[in-house]
Amino acid sequence: MSSLRPKKMSRVSVTGSKRVMEETIEAIHSVNLLHVTDYDDAWDGFDPGDPIEGAEEAAQKLVTVRALESTLDITEEDAGRTRILDDGELEAELEETRQRVNELDDRRSELEAELRDIEEKVDTARPFAELGIDLDLLSGYDSLTTAVGEGNAEAVRRSLADASGVTSFELFEEGDYVAVFVYPDVDLDDALVGAAFTPYEIPDLGDGDEATSPEAYIEDLQHRHEQVESKLETVENELEDLKHEVAGFLLAAEEKLSIEVQKREAPLTFATTDNAFIAEGWIPSDQYADLAETLSADVGDHVEVEELERADYEDGHAHDHDEIEHGATDDGEAVADGGQAMSGGEPPVVQDNAKTVKPFETLVGVINRPRYDEIDPTFVLFLTFPAFFGFMIGDLGYGLLYMGLGYLLMSRFESEGIRSLGGVGIWAGLFTAIFGVLYGEFFGLHQLGEVVWGGSPPIHKGLNPAYADYALGWLAISLLVGMVHLAIGWIIDFYQNLSHSFADAVMESGSWLMMMFGFWAWIFADAPPSGAAPDLLVSADHGVFAGHPFHLGFTGFSEIVGFVGLAVFAVGLVLLVVGEPIEGVEFLNVLVNVLSYTRIAAVLLAKAGMAFVVNLLVFGVYVTEETHGGETTEYWHFGVGGMPSEVGTTFHGHEVVEIMSAGLVHGSVAGVVGGILILVIGHILVLVLGITSAGLQGVRLEYVEFFGKFYEGGGKPYEPFGYDRQYTTEE
C-alpha cells in the first residue's frame, strides 16, 4: 500500500562507554538502518571523535584498489561469485596485483609514448616526401633562401613578387605543401608578410652515408610503427587477461575496504569525551525497535538507545520533544548533565510506496525527492501518467510492444534507474493496450473492433469521417481532465498550507480553486459579457455532451450559474492578491493551464494520423457511404481483406464511392516487398515517436502544470550507516 507521506522518521540517540564504541559501531552497521548525523561541536566538554586505529591505512589501500580498477577498466559486470576475503589474503594478493598491473601499465605507457613520437616524426617528414625534394637541397647555401611549409602557393607567389630584395624565386607545390627557393638570401618572414605560410622544421635524416630520403625515412618509421603496435597489442591482451583474472578480487577488496573505512571513520560524526560517546541519527519510526534490540543483544547494558522525537509532517520537526542531557560518570557511562540534543536538521526522506508504484519514484526524482513535510506525488503520478500516455496512443499492438520493452529494461539491466523506467514502460504499455481495446485498434487497424466489439467499439479516435465528432469530443474531455488534475494539485497544496493556518490555505490555494472553477463555470454558461464559448462546449446542435458524441444532455450552464462563477472568480482573485500579491499577475493561468491539456487530444490525433498514413500506403483505403435518418456518412476502410477493383462496385455489401489509395500489397511483388518494409519501419517510427511525443507531453503536464501547484522537492536522501554487500560475504 502506498502512502502520500514519506515514512515517519524518529531521531534517536545512542550513548555509551568508549570501551564498547567499536562493538556499538559494528552493531549499528549490521542493521543498516540509522542515518547518522554529524556532531556540530556545540556541547561543552564534547569533541568530535577520532578515527579508529587503522583507518588511514585502510583508506590508502582503498585508493590503491580503485586506481587499479580504473587502470583495468573494471566494472560491476566483471564481478564473479561472492567470496570471503580475510585481511591476510587481501594484503598479499593486493600487493601482487599492484605490481603486475603497474608493470604492464608502465610498459603500455612507454609503447604509447613511442607510437606518438613515431607519428610526430612521420608528420614532420611527410611534406618533404610529398614534394619529392631531397633534404640536402634545402640547406648549405650562402645566397639562397629555402623553406618548406604549408600555405597558399598563389599568395606566396604574389608576396615574393612584390617583396623588395627578392631577385628571383622558384616554387614547388603539392596539395597544400609548398617548397620555396629565393635568391638572394632574405628574411622570409618579412618577404611573406600577408601570405598564409607555415614553415616546417627540416627533419634530421642522418649525415653522410647514413642519410636517407624522406620517402625511405617514412617507410622505416611506418615499419617501426607496426612493430610497436604489435607489442602494444600484446600488452593490451595481457592486461585484458589480467583484468579477468583479478576483477573479482578487486571488486571484493574495494567492498571490504569501503566497509572497513566506513566503520573506522564513524567516530568522526560522534560527540565524545575521554570515556564516553554519543551518536545521533534518524531512523524509520517503525524500525526503531529493531535497532534497540540489536544493540541490546550485541552490546548489552553498556549502551543506551533513546528515541528523542518523532518528526511531524507539518514542518519536518517535532514541535514537542524531550530535551536530553549528556555527561559521563567516572566509569565512562553517559549520563544527564543539562545539555541539549545535537541538531539533527530535517529528517531524511524514505518514500513509502508499494512495489508496483516504486518505479515512478524515478520520474519524481527527476525534479527532486519530496521534502519530509511535503505530500509525495508518486502515487498520483502512478495513477495519471500511464492513463495520459495510454489514452494518447491507445493501440493494443503498440501497448504490447511497450510492455515488452519495459520488461526487457527491468530484466536485462542492473541500473536501478533503467529498471524503474522499465516499470514505468510496463504500466504505460498496459494502459495503451487497454485503451487500444476500447478504441478497437491494433497497429492502427480496426479489425480488433470487429472481433471484440462487433464493429462498434465504445470509443473512437475521430479520424474516420463517420466518427469525426470524437476529435472535438477529446478536446472537451482534455479540458475536463485538466481541470480535475489541476484541482487535485491545488487541493494538495491547500492541505499542506493548513499547517500554517486556514487563512493561508484559502488565500494561497483555495483562491486558485475558486478562480478556476468560477472562470470555467462562466465559460460553460456562455454568459455575458463575452458569450463566446465554443459551440463544442455549449451548443445543443454541435455540443460534445449533447450527443456529439457523448449523450449527456448537457448544453451549458444557465446564465445565472455563469454570473455566479464570474463572481466566485473575482473573489478568488481578491483573496490571491491579498495573500500573494505577486501571483496576481498570473491570474490567467486558470485559463492557460487548462488549455494546455488539449495537447492530450492533439497528440492522440497526431499519432493516430501517422499510423493511418502507414496503413493507407500499405493496405490501401476505400470509402463507402451509408445513409441514416436522411444523413449520408462516409466510412473509411483499410483494404486488409482485399481492395475493390474500381469506384462504383459493391464491396462487402457497400457501394465504393472513392479509393483513396490502392495499397502497395495489392500490386506487384515489388509493391508487396516495399509495403512490408514501409509497414515495419513506419510502425517502428510511430512507436518511437509515441515515446517522444506522448511520453514527453505527459511528463510535461505532470511536471509543469500539476507539480507546479504544490511541489518543490529538495528532501534529504536517507543514507543509513551500513553497506549492502554485493561481492563479499561474512560467512
N, C-alpha and C positions, 0 to 999 in steps of 0.2 A: 504494500500500500504506500502510495506516495504522499508526501506532506508538502504543504505550501510554505512551510518554515524549515530552516536548517535544523539539524539535530540540536537539542538542548545541551548546552555546554556548562560544565562546572569547573570552577577554579579550585585547585587542590594544593595542599602544602605537604611536603614530605620532609620530616625533621628527624635528625638522628645524630648519633655519635660518629665522629670521623673514623673510628676504628671499623665501622661497618659500612663506610661510604662505598667501597668497591662492590661489596655484596649487594647494596641497595641499587647501585647503577646497573649491575647485572640483572637484577630482578625487574627493574623498570624497563630495561632494554628488551627483555624477553617477552613482555606482554605487548610492546609496541603500541601503546595507547596514549601516553602522556606527551602532549605538546608543551615542551619545556620553555619557559620564558626566562629571559636574561635578567640577572640581578642588576639593579640600577645603582648600586653603591650608595643607597640612601640611608642605611641604618648605621648608627654609631656602634663601633666595635665589630662590625662585619665587613669583610672584604670579599671580592670575587675569588673563587678558589683557584688553585694551581693545577695544571695538568698532572695526571698520574705518571709516575716514572715510566719511561719507555715511549711516551707519546711522540717525541721528536724523532726518535729512531724509526718508529712505525710510519710516520709521515714521510720521511725520506725514502723509505722502501716503497711506499705507495707512489711517490713521484717517479721513482725508477720504473716501476711496473707500468705506469701509464705512458711513460716515454717509450718503452719497448713495444707496447700495444700500438702506439702511434706509428712507430717505425715500421712495424709489420702490417699495419692497416688491419688490425683485428677488430671485428665487430661481434655483437652478441650472436649472430648467426653462426659464428665459428666455434661456439661452445660445444663441448661434449657432454658426457654424463656428469652428474653432480659427484663431488668427491670430498673425502675428509682430508684436510690439509693441516698437518701439525707444524709447529714452529721450526723444528729441525729440518724437515723436508723443504719447507718454504725457503729457509736461509740458504741451503745448499743448492737447490735447483734454480733459485733466482740468480745466484752468482754465476752459475754455469751458463744459464740462458743469456745473461747480460753480456758475458764475454763473447759468446758465439754470435749474438746479434750485432754487437758493436764491431766485431771483426769484419763480418760480411758487409755491414753498412758503411764502414770506412772504405772497404775495397770498392763498393759501389760508387761512393762519392768520388774516389780517385779516378775511376774509369769515366764517370760522367764529366768530370773536370777535363780529362784528356780529350774526350769527344768534343767538348766545347772549344778547346784550344785548336783542334784539328779543323773544325768548321770555320773558326775565325781565320785560320791561315788560308783555307780554300777560298773564302770570301775575298781575302786580300789579293790573292793571285788571279782570281777569275777574270777581272777586267783586262789584265795583260795577256792572258791566254785567248780571250775573245778577240782582241785586237791583233793577235799573232805577231807581237813585237818581242824580240829578244831583249832581255833586260840590260845586256851590255851596251845596247844602243841608246840607253836613256841616261847615261852618265859619262863623265870623263871629258867633257867639252870645255874649252876656255871661252868660246864666243858664241855658244849655242845654249839656249834655254829649252829644257824638255820637261814635260809633265804629262801624267795620265790621270784622268778623273772622270767624273760623271757630270753631264751637263748638256745644254742645248748647243749643238755644233754650229748652227747658224748664228746664234747670239755671240758665241766665242769668236767666230769669223769676223763679225761686224766690229766687235770690240778691238780685235787685233788690227783690223784695217784702219781703225780710227786712232789707234794709240800712237803717240809720238815716240820716237826712238826705235820703233819696230821697222826694220828694213824689209824683211820678208818672213814668211811663216808657212808651215805646212800642217795640215790636219789629217788625221786618220780616224775614222769613226766606225763603230759597230754597235747598233742599237743606241743606248744612252751613253755608251763609253766613248771617250774622245782622247786621242793622243795628240799633243801639241808640241811642235818644234818651231822655235822662234829664233831668228837672227837679228841683231846680235843678242848677247846675254842681257836680259832686262828683268825687272821685278814683275812677275806675272800677276801678282795681286793688284798692282797699280794698272797693269795693262788690261786686265779683265774686269775692271770696275763696271758694274751694271750687268755683267753676264752671269748666268746661272752656271757655275762650275765648281765642283767639289773635288780637289785633288786627292789622290791616294798616295800613301807611302809606298815606296818601291820595296818589295819583299826581298829578303836575303835568301838567295837560292844556292849559296855556296860560292867559293872562289876557285879560280884556276881549273884544274882537271875535275874538281868536284862540282863545278857549276852545271846547272841543268836548265832546260827550257821551262817556261811557265806551264806548258801542257804536261810535260813529264812530271813536274813538281806536283801538280794537282792529281795526276794519276797515282803517284806514290802516296799522297795523302789520303786519297779515297780508299786505296788498298789498306792502309793503316787503319782507317776509319772502320772498315769492315771487320778487321781483326779485333779492334777494341769493342765493337758492338757485339761480336760473338762472345767475348769474355764477359761483357756486361750481362748478356742474356743468361750465361751460365750462373753468374752471381745472383741474378734475379730469381732463377729457378731454385737455387739453393735457399734463398730467403723464403720463397713460397713454400718449399718443403719444410723448412724450419717453422714457418707460421703454423702449418697444420699440426706439426709435432707439439708445439708449446702453447697453442691458443687456449686450450682447456685449462692448462696450469695457470697462465697469466690472468685469465678471467677469474678463476677461483682465488688466486693470490690477491687480485685487486679487491674482490669482495671481502676476503678475510681481513685484509689490512684496513679497508674502509670501516669495517665494524670495529676493529681494534682502535683506530684513531678516534672514531665517534665516541667510544666508551671512555678512552683515556683523556679526551679533551672535555668531557661532560662537566667536570667541576668548574670550568671557566664560567658557567652560567649560574653556579650556586652562590649563595651567601654563606661564608664560612668564618669560624673563629679558629683558635688553636685546637679546640676539642670537638666542635660541632659543625654541622652543615644544615642548610635549609634549601630545598629545591621547590620551586612552584611551577605550575603549568595548568593547561586546560585539558579536559578530558570529556568525552560524551557522558552526560549525566547517568545514562543507563548502564555505563560500563565502569563507574567508579568502584563498585563492589569488587569487580574483577581485579582491579589494581590493588585494593586494600587486602584482599585475600592472598594474592601472590606475595606481597611484601610481608604479610604476617607469616606465611608458610616458609619463605626463604630467609628472612632476616629476624623474625620474631619480635620480641618486645623492645629491641634496641632501636627501632624506628617507629615513628608515629605518623599516620596519614590522616589528614583532616580535609573535609570538603568546606572550603571557605565561603563559596557563594555559588548560586545558580543564576547565570546571566539572564536577565529579562530580555524579551524580544524588542521591547519598545525603543530602547536606545543602546542595546548591546551590553548593558551592565545591570547588575542587581542594585536596586535603589536601597534596599535594606540588607546589609550584610554584616557579618560578625567581624569585629576587629580582633586581630590575633597579636599576641605579644611574644617576643622572641628573646632568648638569652641562653645561657648554658650553666649547668651546675658543675661542681668540681669534678664529677666523674664523666663529664662530657655530654650529658643528656641535655637536649634543648628544652628550655622552659620559658614561661612568660616573663617579660621584663618591661612591658608597657609600650612596645614598638607597634608598628603598623605593617600590614601585609605589603609585600613589594608590588609594584604596579604590574598588572597583567595585561593592560591595554585592552583593546577589543578582543573578544574571543575569536578564535579561528572558525572557519565555516566548514561544516560537513553537510553536504546536501543530502537530504533524506528522501530518496526516490526509489521506487520499485525497480527491479531489474529491467523490466520492459521499457521503463521511462529513462533509465540512466544514459542511453546513447545521446539523448537530446541535451544532456548537460554540456556536451561539447559545443553545440550551437550556442547555448547561453554563454559559455566561456569565451567565445569569440569576442564578445563585448567585455565581460569580466564576470567572475563569480559573484553571486549576490553577497551583500553585506549581511551581517548577522541580524540586523534589525529590519531587513527587507523581506518581502514576500519573494520566494523562489519561483520564477515564472516557468520553470522547466515543465511542470505538469500541464500548464495551459498551452505551452508550445507543442507538447506531445499531442494534445487534442486538436490543435488548429492547423499546424503546418502541414502534416500529411493530408488533412482534408482539403486545404487550399491546393496543394500540389495535385492530388488525385483528381479533384474537380476540374482543374485546368487541362490535364492531359486526358483523363477519362477514357482509357482504352485497355481492354483485357490483355492484349498482346504485349503492349509496352509495359503494363503493370507486372506481368510475369517476368519480363526481362529485367526490370528494375529490382524486383525481389531477388532474382538470381545474381545480379551484380552485387547487391548488398550482402548476400550470403557469402559470395567469394571474398569480399573485403573482410568480413568477420572471421572467416575460417582460414584464410591464407596469410594474414598479416599479424605480426606481434604488436605493432604500434597501437596503443590504446585509442589514439585519435582516429586512426584509419578504421579500426574496428567499430568505433562509435558511429562514424559516417556510414559504415555498412549497416548498422542497426537502423539508422535514420532512413537509409535507402530501402530497407525491407518494409518499413511502415509506409513510406511514401508509395512504394510499389503496390502494397496491399490496397491502399485507398484508390490508387489508379485503376487497379483491377476491379474493385467494387463499383466505382463509377462507370468503368467500361462496360460492365454487365448491365447497369441501368441505362446507359446510352445504347446498348446493343451493338458495340463496335469491337472489332478485332483487327488491329493494324489498319484502322480507318475504314474497313469494310463492314457492311451492315448485315452480313449473313448471321452473325451471332444473335441479332434481334429477331431474325426469322426463327431460329432454333429455340431460343429461350422464351421469347415473348410473342411468338406467332406473327411477327412482322409489326407489332405495335409496342415498342419499348416505352416505359413510363416517361422518359425524358429524351430530348434530342438536343444536339449542339446548335442547330439553326442554320446550317449551310444549305440544306435541301429546301427549295422554294416552298414545298408543302409545309415545312415546319419553321419558316423564317421568323415567326413570332418569337421563337425561343431565343434568337440572337438578342432581341431587345429585352426579352424576359430576363436573361442572365445579367444584363446591365442593371436592371432594377434590383435583382437579387443581390448583386455585388454591393449596391448601396446599403441594403439592409444588413448584410453581413458586416460591412464596415462599421455601421452604427453599433451593432452588438459587440463587435470586437473592441472598438474604442471605448464603449461603455464599461466593458469588463476592466480595461486598463484604468479608467478614472475611478471606478468603484474600488479597485485595489488601492489606488492612491488615496482615496477617501479613508479607507480603513487604516492605512499606515499613518495618515495625518491625525487620526483620532488620538494618537499618543501625545500630541501637542495639546490639542483642545478641539472640541466640537466646532467651535467658530472657525478655527484654522482649516479644518477639514471641509467645511462648507465653502469658505472663500477660495481655497486653493484647488479643490477638486469638484465639490458639488456645483460650483459656478459653471464649470465646463459641461457637466452633465445637463444642467438646466439650459445652457446656451445651445447645446447640440440638439436635444430633443425638442426644445422650443422652436428653433430655427427650422428643423425638418418637418415639424408639425405644420408650420406656416406654409412650407413648400407643398406638402401633400394636401393642403387645403386649397391651394391655388388662390390664396386670398390677396386682396389689395394690400399695399399699393402696387405691387408688381403684377400679380396674376399671370405669371409667365411660366408656370410649372409645365414641364414637358408632357405631352399627351400620353406618353407611355406610362406615366405615373397616375394620372387622374382622369383620363378620358373613359367614358362609357363605351365608346366605339373602338378605341385603339388601346386602352389601358391594359397593362400587363396582367393586373389582378382582376380584370373584368372579363376574363375569358380569352386573353391574348398573350400567353397561352394558359394562364392559371385561372381556374374558375373559382375565385374567392368572392366575387361580387363587390369588390372594393373599387370605388370610383373617386376616392379622395375624401378628406375630412370636410366638415362644414366650415363655413367662413368663421363662425364663432370660435371653433377649435383653432383655426388659423390665427385669429387675433389673440386668443389666449396664449398660443405658442409664441407669438411675437413678443407679448408682454413678459412671458417667462424668460425668453432670450434676453430681454432688456434688463430684467432683474439680475440674471446671471452675470451679465456684463458689468453691472454696477458692483456686484459682490467681488468680481475678479479684480476690477480696478482698485477697489478699496483694499483688498488683501495683497495683491501683487500688481502694482501699477504698471510695471514694465511689460507684463504679459498682456495688457490691454490692447497693445498694437497688433497682437496675433489673433484677435477675435475671429477673423475669417477662417481660422483653422477648422472650425466646426463644419465648414463647407468644403474646404480644400482637402482635409484629411479623409473625409468620407468619399469624395470623388476619386481619391487616389485608389480606392478599392476597385474601381471599374477596370483596372488593369487585369483583374481576375478574368473578367469576361473577354477582354481584348486578347489575352494570351490563349484562352480557350479557343476562340475563333481562329487565331493565327495558327496554332498547332493543328487544329482540325483542317484548316485550309491547306497546309503543307502536306499532310497525309493524303488529302483528297487529290491534290495535283499528282502525287506519285502514283496513286492507284488509277487516276484518269489516264496517265500516259501508258501505263502497263496494261490495264484491263479494258480501258475504254469506258465511255459513259453514253447512255442513250436516254432520251427524255420521253415520257408519256404524259398524258393529261387525263384527269378524272374530274367529273362534274358532280358536285354535291350541293343541294339546296340552291341551284341556279348559279353557283360559283365554280369556275373552272380552275383547277390547281395543277401545276406541273410537279412531276416526280422525277428525280434523277436516279438512275440505276447503273451500278457497275456491271460491266459485261463479264462477270466471273463465270457464269454458266453459258457463255456464248454471246454473240452480238447479232442484232438484226442486220439483214443484208442492205436495206435501204429505208428511207423515210416513207411512212405510209403503210408499212407492213404491220401485221399484228404479231406481237411477240409476248409470250407468257400472258396472253389474254388481254393485252392492251395495245392500242394503236401507237406506233412510234411517230412522234412529231418532230424529233430532231436527234441527230447523232453528234454529240459534242466531240467525241474522239473515238476512232475505230479501235484503238488499243494495239500495242505492239505485239502482244501474244497471239493476236488473231491474224497476223500476217505471215511473212516468210520465216524461214528458220533463223535468219539473221535477226529478224524482229523479235523472235522468241528469246534468243540469247541476250539481245540488248535489253529486252523487257525484264528479264530475270536480274540482270546487273543493276538496272535502274531501281527495281523493286527492293533489292537488298541494300544498295548504297543509300537510296532515298530514305528508307525507314530507319537505317542506322543514323543518318543525319537528323531525322526528326527526333530520334531517341536522345541523341546528344544535345540537340538544341532544347529539348524538353528540360534537361537539367539546367542549362544556362539561362533559359527564359523563365519557365515555371518555377524552378528552384530559386533563382536569384530574386525574382519578383516576390515569391512567397516570403523569403528571408527578409526582403526589404520591408514588406508590410509588418512583419513581426518586429524588426529592429527599430525602424524609424517611426512608424505610426503607433504600434502597440507599446513597445518597451519605453518609448519616449514619454509616455504618460505617467509612469510610476517608478521606473527602474534606473538606477545609477550604477550599481555594482561597485567593486573595489574591496570585496571581502578578503580577509587574510586567509591564505591556504592553511589547512590543517596538516602539520608535518610532525607526526609523533616520533618520539625518541625510540628508535628501533630500526630494524632492517628486514626487508623481505628477501630472503635468500633465493638465489637462482642457480648458483654454480657450486655452492658448498653445502655440506650438511654437518651437523654437530655430532651425529651418531653414525 
